[in-house]
Every structure is written in C-alpha cells, then in structure tokens.
Amino acid sequence: MKSIEQITEELLSLPSASRALLAEKLVESLEFDTDPAIQKAWTSEAKRRRDEVRSGKTENMLR
C-alpha cells in the first residue's frame, strides 16, 4: 500500500485542472454537519467564484 506522501507526490504531478477536480471530489466526500441546503449554497458560491477567476472576470488574489 502506498503512503500518503507517495500518493500526494503523484497527485501533485497531475495537471492543475485534474487536481482541481480531485480536490472538489475530496471535499464533496467529507461529511458535513451543516444543513444540506446551506452546504449546497456554499458549494455553488465557491464554484461561481472559481469560474470567475478562471474566466478572467475576477483576479486571483493568491498569485
């Protein structure tokens, strides 16, 4: 079985779009103790903001 470090190294070598999709799937797999409607709203907002950064409509402040 691979260690977390080995898996992390492999995953970090993926293209950024693949890493973003993986991150989204991992976050979705976590159990949240929040109301599903609230979680859905936050997920939608995060995706909207991500799409704005990707389209150039909003500047990525982390760069």
N, C-alpha and C positions, 0 to 999 in steps of 0.2 A: 504494500500500500504506500502511496506517495505521501510525503509530509505536506503540511500546509504551505511551507516555504517553497517546496518544489512546484506545487500547484499554482501558487501565486506567481512564481517566476514565469511559468508557462503562459498563464493568463495575461500577464503584463506585456508579453510579446505579441499579443493579438493587436490588430488594428483598432484604433480608438472607437470606431462605430461598433465593433464587436464587444469591446469592453463596456461600452455604454449600455448595450442591450443586456449583457450579462449582469451588470450592476442593477439594472431595472428588475430583472428576474429575481435576483437575490433579495432585493428589498421587498418585492411582492411576496416572497416566500416566508418572510418573517411574520410572526403572529403579532398583531397589534391589539391592544386593549382599548382601542378607541372605537367610537361609533363608526360602522361601515360607511355611512353617508359622509362623515367628516373625512375619513381616510380617502374616499373616492374624490372628494373635492380637493384635498391637498395633492393627490396624485395628478389630477387634471391640471392644477395650477403649476406644479413642477414641470410637467410635460410642455405646457404652454410657454413657460419661461425658457426651457431648453430649446424649443423650436425657434423662439425669438433670437436667441444667441446664435444658433446655427444659421439662421437666415440673414444675420447681419443687422436685423432691426434693432437689436439691443447689443451693447458692447459687453463682452465677457470681462467682468471686473477681476477675475482671478489671474489674468495674464499679465 
